[in-house]
Amino acid sequence: MSHDDQGIARRWARRRDRLRGRRYVDLGYRITVAVVGLLVLAAGIVAIPYPGPGWAIVFVGLAILATEFEWARKLLAYARIRYDAFMGWFRQQGLWVKVLGVAFTTAIMVVTLWVLGVFSWLGALMKFDHAWLDSPIGIGS
């Protein structure tokens, strides 16, 4: 951590300590951190099976929660260890396991796009209207 980063961290810690002295302000702050952290965490969990930063979003959500809650600090440390262990294992696997991982991710994306009605919408846009493109839950029809 650079000298400037340490100064910023110390200033933030002093401000946070002042908030702790005001009961209702502290409660409001903790509730705000909880709501924001849980929303980010939920978005990350939803995004995990898709290509992109799903796990990074999960870790950001946990990091937000960890600023105020000990259980989140412990869960963040545990999740980092388990994630690193899994990714180390996955990197060591053969081509077939990696291909299956890509196939699984692709299948999840295709099913999600179909359920959300994207294929029906694109089909209508391109004048390629077939019933099998329609969402099973009626979205985009």
DOZADREN-657704 format. One record per residue: residue number from 1; y, x, z of N, C-alpha, C, O in turn. Coordinates in Angstrom, 1 decimal. Example, Ala and Ser with C-alpha at 12.3 -4.5 7.8 and 13.67 -1.06 7.14 Angstrom:
BEGIN
1,-5.7,13.2,7.8,-4.5,12.3,7.8,-3.3,13.2,7.8,-3.3,14.2,8.5
2,-2.2,12.8,7.1,-1.1,13.7,7.1,0.0,12.9,7.9,1.1,13.4,8.0
***
This chain:
BEGIN
1,-1.2,0.9,0.0,0.0,0.0,0.0,1.2,0.9,0.0,1.3,1.8,0.8
2,2.1,0.6,-0.9,3.4,1.5,-1.0,4.3,1.1,0.2,4.1,0.1,0.9
3,5.3,2.0,0.3,6.2,1.8,1.4,7.0,0.5,1.3,7.2,-0.2,2.3
4,7.4,0.1,0.0,8.1,-1.1,-0.2,7.2,-2.3,0.1,7.7,-3.3,0.7
5,5.9,-2.2,-0.2,5.0,-3.3,0.0,4.8,-3.5,1.6,4.7,-4.6,2.0
6,4.8,-2.4,2.3,4.6,-2.5,3.7,5.9,-3.1,4.3,5.8,-3.9,5.3
7,7.0,-2.8,3.8,8.3,-3.4,4.3,8.3,-4.9,4.1,8.7,-5.7,4.9
8,7.9,-5.3,2.9,7.8,-6.8,2.6,6.8,-7.5,3.5,7.1,-8.5,4.0
9,5.7,-6.8,3.7,4.7,-7.4,4.6,5.2,-7.6,6.0,5.0,-8.6,6.6
10,5.9,-6.6,6.5,6.5,-6.6,7.8,7.5,-7.7,7.9,7.5,-8.5,8.9
11,8.4,-7.8,6.9,9.4,-8.9,6.9,8.8,-10.3,6.9,9.2,-11.1,7.7
12,7.8,-10.4,6.1,7.1,-11.7,6.0,6.4,-12.0,7.4,6.5,-13.2,7.8
13,5.8,-11.0,8.0,5.1,-11.2,9.3,6.2,-11.6,10.4,5.9,-12.5,11.2
14,7.3,-11.0,10.3,8.4,-11.4,11.3,8.8,-12.9,11.1,9.0,-13.6,12.0
15,9.0,-13.2,9.8,9.4,-14.6,9.5,8.3,-15.6,10.0,8.6,-16.7,10.6
16,7.1,-15.3,9.7,6.0,-16.1,10.1,5.9,-16.3,11.6,5.6,-17.3,12.1
17,6.1,-15.2,12.3,6.1,-15.2,13.8,7.2,-16.1,14.3,7.0,-16.8,15.3
18,8.4,-16.1,13.7,9.4,-17.0,14.1,9.0,-18.5,13.9,9.3,-19.4,14.7
19,8.3,-18.8,12.8,7.9,-20.1,12.5,6.8,-20.6,13.6,6.8,-21.8,14.0
20,6.0,-19.7,14.0,5.0,-20.0,15.0,5.7,-20.5,16.3,5.1,-21.3,17.1
21,6.9,-20.1,16.6,7.6,-20.5,17.8,8.1,-21.9,17.7,8.5,-22.5,18.7
22,8.1,-22.5,16.6,8.6,-23.9,16.4,7.4,-24.7,16.0,6.9,-24.7,14.9
23,6.9,-25.5,17.0,5.6,-26.2,16.9,5.5,-27.0,15.6,4.5,-26.9,14.9
24,6.4,-27.9,15.4,6.3,-28.8,14.2,6.5,-28.1,12.9,5.9,-28.5,11.9
25,7.4,-27.2,12.9,7.6,-26.4,11.6,6.3,-25.6,11.3,5.9,-25.5,10.2
26,5.7,-25.0,12.4,4.4,-24.3,12.2,3.3,-25.2,11.7,2.6,-24.8,10.8
27,3.2,-26.4,12.3,2.2,-27.3,11.9,2.4,-27.7,10.4,1.5,-27.8,9.6
28,3.7,-28.0,10.0,4.0,-28.3,8.6,3.7,-27.2,7.7,3.1,-27.4,6.6
29,3.9,-26.0,8.1,3.6,-24.8,7.3,2.1,-24.7,7.1,1.7,-24.4,6.0
30,1.4,-24.8,8.2,-0.1,-24.7,8.1,-0.7,-25.8,7.2,-1.6,-25.6,6.5
31,-0.1,-27.0,7.3,-0.6,-28.1,6.5,-0.3,-27.8,5.0,-1.2,-28.1,4.2
32,0.9,-27.3,4.8,1.2,-27.0,3.4,0.3,-25.9,2.8,-0.2,-26.0,1.7
33,0.1,-24.9,3.6,-0.9,-23.8,3.2,-2.3,-24.4,2.9,-2.9,-24.0,1.9
34,-2.7,-25.3,3.8,-4.0,-25.9,3.7,-4.1,-26.7,2.4,-5.1,-26.6,1.6
35,-3.1,-27.5,2.1,-3.2,-28.4,0.9,-3.1,-27.5,-0.3,-3.9,-27.7,-1.2
36,-2.2,-26.6,-0.4,-2.0,-25.7,-1.6,-3.3,-24.9,-1.8,-3.8,-24.8,-2.9
37,-3.8,-24.3,-0.7,-5.0,-23.5,-0.8,-6.2,-24.3,-1.2,-7.0,-23.8,-2.1
38,-6.4,-25.5,-0.7,-7.5,-26.3,-1.1,-7.4,-26.8,-2.5,-8.4,-26.9,-3.2
39,-6.2,-27.1,-3.0,-6.0,-27.5,-4.4,-6.4,-26.4,-5.3,-7.1,-26.6,-6.3
40,-5.9,-25.2,-5.0,-6.2,-24.0,-5.9,-7.7,-23.7,-5.8,-8.3,-23.5,-6.8
41,-8.3,-23.8,-4.6,-9.7,-23.6,-4.5,-10.5,-24.6,-5.3,-11.5,-24.2,-6.0
42,-10.2,-25.8,-5.2,-10.9,-26.9,-5.9,-10.8,-26.7,-7.4,-11.7,-26.8,-8.2
43,-9.6,-26.3,-7.9,-9.4,-26.0,-9.3,-10.3,-24.9,-9.8,-10.9,-24.9,-10.8
44,-10.4,-23.8,-8.9,-11.3,-22.7,-9.2,-12.7,-23.1,-9.3,-13.5,-22.6,-10.1
45,-13.2,-23.9,-8.3,-14.5,-24.3,-8.3,-14.9,-25.1,-9.5,-16.0,-25.0,-10.1
46,-14.0,-26.0,-10.0,-14.2,-26.8,-11.2,-14.3,-25.8,-12.4,-15.0,-26.1,-13.3
47,-13.5,-24.7,-12.4,-13.4,-23.8,-13.5,-14.5,-22.8,-13.6,-14.6,-22.1,-14.6
48,-15.3,-22.6,-12.5,-16.3,-21.6,-12.5,-17.2,-21.6,-13.7,-17.4,-20.5,-14.3
49,-17.8,-22.7,-14.1,-18.8,-22.6,-15.2,-18.2,-22.4,-16.5,-18.9,-22.3,-17.5
50,-16.9,-22.4,-16.6,-16.2,-22.2,-17.9,-15.7,-20.8,-18.1,-15.5,-20.1,-17.2
51,-15.6,-20.4,-19.4,-15.0,-19.1,-19.6,-13.6,-19.0,-19.1,-12.9,-20.0,-19.2
52,-13.3,-17.9,-18.6,-11.9,-17.8,-18.0,-12.0,-17.4,-16.6,-13.0,-16.9,-16.1
53,-10.9,-17.6,-15.9,-10.7,-17.0,-14.6,-11.2,-17.9,-13.4,-10.5,-17.9,-12.4
54,-12.2,-18.7,-13.6,-12.7,-19.6,-12.5,-12.9,-18.9,-11.2,-12.3,-19.4,-10.2
55,-13.6,-17.8,-11.1,-13.8,-17.1,-9.9,-12.5,-16.5,-9.3,-12.3,-16.5,-8.1
56,-11.7,-16.0,-10.2,-10.4,-15.5,-9.8,-9.6,-16.5,-9.1,-8.9,-16.3,-8.1
57,-9.6,-17.7,-9.6,-8.9,-18.9,-9.0,-9.4,-19.2,-7.7,-8.7,-19.5,-6.7
58,-10.8,-19.2,-7.6,-11.4,-19.4,-6.3,-10.9,-18.4,-5.2,-10.6,-18.8,-4.1
59,-10.9,-17.1,-5.6,-10.5,-16.1,-4.7,-9.0,-16.2,-4.3,-8.6,-15.9,-3.2
60,-8.2,-16.7,-5.3,-6.8,-16.9,-4.9,-6.6,-18.0,-3.9,-5.9,-17.9,-3.0
61,-7.4,-19.1,-4.2,-7.3,-20.2,-3.2,-7.8,-19.8,-1.8,-7.2,-20.2,-0.9
62,-8.9,-19.1,-1.8,-9.3,-18.6,-0.5,-8.3,-17.6,0.2,-8.1,-17.7,1.4
63,-7.7,-16.8,-0.7,-6.7,-15.9,-0.1,-5.5,-16.6,0.4,-4.9,-16.3,1.5
64,-5.1,-17.7,-0.2,-4.0,-18.5,0.3,-4.4,-19.1,1.7,-3.6,-19.1,2.6
65,-5.6,-19.7,1.7,-6.1,-20.2,3.0,-6.2,-19.1,4.1,-6.0,-19.4,5.2
66,-6.6,-17.9,3.7,-6.9,-16.9,4.6,-5.6,-16.4,5.3,-5.7,-15.7,6.3
67,-4.4,-16.7,4.7,-3.2,-16.3,5.3,-3.0,-17.0,6.7,-2.2,-16.6,7.5
68,-3.7,-18.2,6.8,-3.5,-19.0,8.1,-4.8,-19.3,8.8,-4.7,-19.7,10.0
69,-5.9,-19.2,8.2,-7.2,-19.7,8.8,-8.2,-18.6,8.8,-8.6,-18.0,7.8
70,-8.8,-18.3,10.0,-9.8,-17.3,10.2,-11.0,-17.6,9.4,-11.6,-16.7,8.8
71,-11.5,-18.9,9.4,-12.7,-19.2,8.6,-12.5,-18.9,7.2,-13.5,-18.5,6.5
72,-11.3,-19.0,6.6,-11.1,-18.7,5.2,-11.2,-17.1,5.0,-11.6,-16.7,3.9
73,-10.7,-16.4,6.0,-10.8,-14.9,5.9,-12.2,-14.5,5.8,-12.6,-13.6,5.0
74,-13.0,-15.1,6.7,-14.5,-14.7,6.7,-15.2,-15.2,5.4,-16.0,-14.4,4.8
75,-14.8,-16.4,5.0,-15.5,-16.9,3.7,-15.0,-16.0,2.5,-15.8,-15.8,1.6
76,-13.8,-15.6,2.5,-13.3,-14.8,1.4,-14.0,-13.4,1.4,-14.5,-13.0,0.3
77,-14.2,-12.8,2.5,-14.9,-11.5,2.6,-16.4,-11.7,2.1,-16.9,-10.9,1.4
78,-17.0,-12.8,2.6,-18.4,-13.1,2.2,-18.5,-13.4,0.7,-19.4,-12.8,0.1
79,-17.6,-14.2,0.2,-17.7,-14.5,-1.2,-17.5,-13.3,-2.1,-18.1,-13.2,-3.1
80,-16.6,-12.4,-1.7,-16.4,-11.2,-2.5,-17.6,-10.3,-2.5,-18.0,-9.8,-3.6
81,-18.3,-10.2,-1.4,-19.5,-9.4,-1.3,-20.6,-10.0,-2.2,-21.3,-9.3,-3.0
82,-20.8,-11.3,-2.1,-21.8,-12.0,-2.9,-21.5,-12.0,-4.4,-22.4,-11.8,-5.2
83,-20.2,-12.2,-4.7,-19.8,-12.1,-6.1,-20.1,-10.7,-6.7,-20.7,-10.6,-7.8
84,-19.7,-9.7,-6.0,-19.9,-8.3,-6.5,-21.4,-8.0,-6.6,-21.8,-7.4,-7.6
85,-22.2,-8.5,-5.7,-23.6,-8.3,-5.7,-24.2,-9.0,-6.9,-25.0,-8.4,-7.7
86,-23.8,-10.2,-7.2,-24.4,-11.0,-8.3,-23.9,-10.3,-9.6,-24.8,-10.1,-10.6
87,-22.7,-9.9,-9.7,-22.2,-9.3,-11.0,-22.9,-8.0,-11.2,-23.2,-7.6,-12.4
88,-23.2,-7.2,-10.2,-23.9,-6.0,-10.3,-25.3,-6.2,-10.8,-25.8,-5.5,-11.7
89,-26.0,-7.2,-10.3,-27.3,-7.6,-10.7,-27.3,-8.1,-12.2,-28.1,-7.6,-13.0
90,-26.3,-8.9,-12.5,-26.2,-9.4,-13.9,-26.0,-8.3,-14.9,-26.6,-8.3,-16.0
91,-25.1,-7.3,-14.6,-24.9,-6.2,-15.5,-26.2,-5.4,-15.7,-26.3,-4.8,-16.8
92,-27.1,-5.4,-14.8,-28.3,-4.6,-14.9,-29.4,-5.3,-15.7,-30.4,-4.7,-16.0
93,-29.2,-6.6,-16.0,-30.2,-7.4,-16.6,-30.3,-7.1,-18.1,-29.3,-6.5,-18.7
94,-31.4,-7.5,-18.7,-31.6,-7.2,-20.1,-30.8,-8.2,-20.9,-30.1,-9.1,-20.4
95,-30.9,-8.0,-22.2,-30.1,-8.8,-23.2,-30.5,-10.3,-23.1,-29.6,-11.1,-23.2
96,-31.7,-10.6,-22.8,-32.1,-12.1,-22.8,-31.4,-12.8,-21.7,-31.0,-14.0,-21.8
97,-31.3,-12.2,-20.5,-30.6,-12.8,-19.4,-29.2,-13.1,-19.7,-28.6,-14.1,-19.4
98,-28.5,-12.1,-20.3,-27.1,-12.2,-20.7,-26.9,-13.3,-21.8,-26.0,-14.0,-21.7
99,-27.9,-13.3,-22.7,-27.8,-14.4,-23.8,-28.0,-15.7,-23.1,-27.2,-16.7,-23.5
100,-28.9,-15.9,-22.2,-29.0,-17.1,-21.5,-27.8,-17.5,-20.7,-27.4,-18.7,-20.7
101,-27.1,-16.6,-20.1,-25.9,-16.8,-19.4,-24.8,-17.4,-20.4,-24.1,-18.3,-20.1
102,-24.7,-16.7,-21.6,-23.7,-17.2,-22.6,-24.1,-18.6,-23.1,-23.3,-19.5,-23.2
103,-25.4,-18.8,-23.3,-25.9,-20.1,-23.8,-25.6,-21.2,-22.7,-25.2,-22.3,-23.1
104,-25.8,-20.9,-21.5,-25.6,-21.9,-20.4,-24.1,-22.2,-20.3,-23.7,-23.4,-20.2
105,-23.2,-21.2,-20.4,-21.8,-21.4,-20.4,-21.3,-22.3,-21.6,-20.5,-23.2,-21.4
106,-21.9,-22.0,-22.8,-21.5,-22.7,-24.0,-22.0,-24.2,-23.9,-21.3,-25.1,-24.2
107,-23.2,-24.4,-23.3,-23.7,-25.8,-23.2,-22.8,-26.6,-22.2,-22.5,-27.7,-22.5
108,-22.4,-25.9,-21.1,-21.5,-26.6,-20.2,-20.1,-27.0,-20.9,-19.6,-28.1,-20.7
109,-19.6,-26.1,-21.7,-18.4,-26.4,-22.4,-18.5,-27.5,-23.4,-17.7,-28.4,-23.4
110,-19.6,-27.5,-24.2,-19.8,-28.5,-25.2,-20.0,-29.9,-24.5,-19.4,-30.9,-25.0
111,-20.8,-29.9,-23.5,-21.0,-31.2,-22.8,-19.7,-31.7,-22.2,-19.4,-32.9,-22.3
112,-18.9,-30.8,-21.6,-17.6,-31.3,-21.0,-16.7,-31.8,-22.1,-16.1,-32.8,-21.9
113,-16.6,-31.1,-23.2,-15.7,-31.6,-24.3,-16.2,-32.9,-24.8,-15.4,-33.8,-25.1
114,-17.5,-33.1,-24.9,-18.1,-34.4,-25.4,-17.7,-35.5,-24.4,-17.3,-36.6,-24.8
115,-18.0,-35.2,-23.1,-17.7,-36.3,-22.1,-16.2,-36.6,-22.0,-15.9,-37.8,-21.8
116,-15.4,-35.6,-22.2,-13.9,-35.9,-22.2,-13.4,-36.5,-23.5,-12.2,-36.8,-23.6
117,-14.3,-36.7,-24.5,-13.9,-37.4,-25.7,-13.2,-36.5,-26.7,-12.6,-37.0,-27.7
118,-13.2,-35.2,-26.5,-12.6,-34.3,-27.5,-13.2,-34.4,-28.9,-12.5,-34.4,-29.9
119,-14.5,-34.4,-28.9,-15.2,-34.5,-30.2,-14.9,-35.8,-31.0,-14.7,-35.8,-32.2
120,-14.8,-36.9,-30.2,-14.4,-38.2,-30.8,-13.0,-38.1,-31.4,-12.8,-38.6,-32.5
121,-12.1,-37.5,-30.6,-10.7,-37.4,-31.0,-10.6,-36.5,-32.3,-9.9,-36.9,-33.2
122,-11.3,-35.4,-32.2,-11.3,-34.5,-33.4,-11.9,-35.1,-34.6,-11.4,-35.0,-35.7
123,-13.0,-35.9,-34.4,-13.7,-36.6,-35.5,-12.7,-37.6,-36.1,-12.7,-37.7,-37.4
124,-12.0,-38.4,-35.3,-11.1,-39.4,-35.8,-9.9,-38.7,-36.6,-9.5,-39.2,-37.6
125,-9.5,-37.6,-36.1,-8.4,-36.8,-36.7,-8.8,-36.3,-38.1,-8.0,-36.3,-39.0
126,-10.1,-35.9,-38.2,-10.6,-35.4,-39.5,-11.3,-36.4,-40.3,-12.0,-36.1,-41.3
127,-11.1,-37.7,-39.9,-11.8,-38.8,-40.6,-13.3,-38.7,-40.7,-13.9,-39.0,-41.7
128,-13.9,-38.2,-39.6,-15.3,-38.0,-39.5,-15.7,-38.8,-38.3,-16.0,-38.2,-37.2
129,-15.8,-40.1,-38.4,-16.1,-41.0,-37.3,-17.5,-41.3,-37.2,-18.0,-42.1,-38.0
130,-18.2,-40.8,-36.2,-19.6,-41.1,-36.0,-19.8,-41.5,-34.5,-19.1,-40.9,-33.6
131,-20.7,-42.4,-34.2,-20.8,-42.9,-32.9,-21.3,-41.8,-31.9,-21.0,-41.9,-30.7
132,-22.1,-40.9,-32.4,-22.7,-39.8,-31.5,-21.6,-38.9,-31.0,-21.8,-38.1,-30.0
133,-20.4,-38.9,-31.6,-19.3,-38.1,-31.1,-18.6,-38.7,-29.9,-17.8,-38.1,-29.2
134,-18.8,-40.1,-29.8,-18.1,-40.8,-28.7,-18.5,-40.3,-27.3,-19.7,-40.1,-27.1
135,-17.5,-40.3,-26.4,-17.8,-39.9,-25.0,-18.7,-41.0,-24.4,-18.6,-42.2,-24.7
136,-19.7,-40.6,-23.6,-20.6,-41.5,-23.0,-19.9,-42.4,-21.9,-20.5,-43.4,-21.5
137,-18.7,-41.9,-21.5,-18.0,-42.7,-20.5,-16.8,-43.4,-21.0,-16.0,-44.0,-20.3
138,-16.6,-43.4,-22.3,-15.6,-44.1,-23.0,-14.2,-43.4,-23.1,-13.2,-44.1,-23.5
139,-14.1,-42.2,-22.8,-12.9,-41.5,-22.9,-12.6,-41.1,-24.3,-13.5,-40.6,-25.0
140,-11.4,-41.2,-24.8,-11.0,-40.8,-26.1,-11.5,-41.7,-27.2,-11.3,-41.4,-28.4
141,-12.0,-42.8,-26.9,-12.5,-43.8,-27.9,-11.4,-44.6,-28.4,-11.6,-45.5,-29.3
***
